[in-house]
Amino acid sequence: QVQLVQSEPEVKKPGASVKVSCKTSGYTFTNFGITWVRQAPGQGLEWMGWISTYNGNTNYAQKFQGRVTMTTDTSTNTGYLDLRSLTADDTAVYYCAKGRPGGEQWLQSWGQGTLVTVSS
Amino acid sequence: DIQMTQSPSSLSASVGERVTITCRTSQSIKTFLNWYQQKPGQAPKLLIFAASTLETDVPSRFSGSGSGTDFALTISSLQPEDVATYYCQQTYLFPAFGQGTKVEVK
């Protein structure tokens, strides 16, 4: 079955960077892109961006442009989210997700989430 | 940017009651609208895509409707396991989520 398994929680200081991984299995990795969504404590969902696992094309939300990099490794079927210049406002659970056939943004399968805490 | 207004922000209804959540966008998004359910401590779950298509294995008491700028998620008969926060998501331009609706059972 389809699985997206994310990396462990992280604690970072303001100004630092964080890299979250999303290891996938159970489907052909290059057939579906990976979307990243975050959720601050007690808040709603925030779409961060999407990466094509086929050719590496990316589409980042304007809010994160210049501060985020999404990559993939087709040898390990893993996606990565790199977020730089962290502030306390970046404290959130970060999710990776995969679309369903017919729609990349019909987010059918999700990782378990990775809590990133930014604190001095 | 497309503005999204989801309402109400929260509601409380009795078991068996019909519940409707609405999502309005600032410009037409045709039917590029999805609905998700999120239970506490869990990742979101896709319920409805393309405004009205029920995801596999989602109970038929859930339905979606609308096109253009006005959309609705309806639970025809609220069940205790439906306690969750529900989000709409537009994918017409840069994808974005609505603010969420927290559903509770009286």
Interface residues (C-beta under 8 A of the other chain):
Chain A: T35 V37 G44 L45 E46 W47 W50 N59 A61 Q62 Y95 A97 R100 G103 Q105 W106 L107 Q108 W110 G111 Q112 G113
Chain B: D1 N34 Y36 Q38 A43 P44 K45 L46 F49 A50 E55 T85 Y87 Q89 T91 F94 P95 A96 F97 G98 Q99 G100
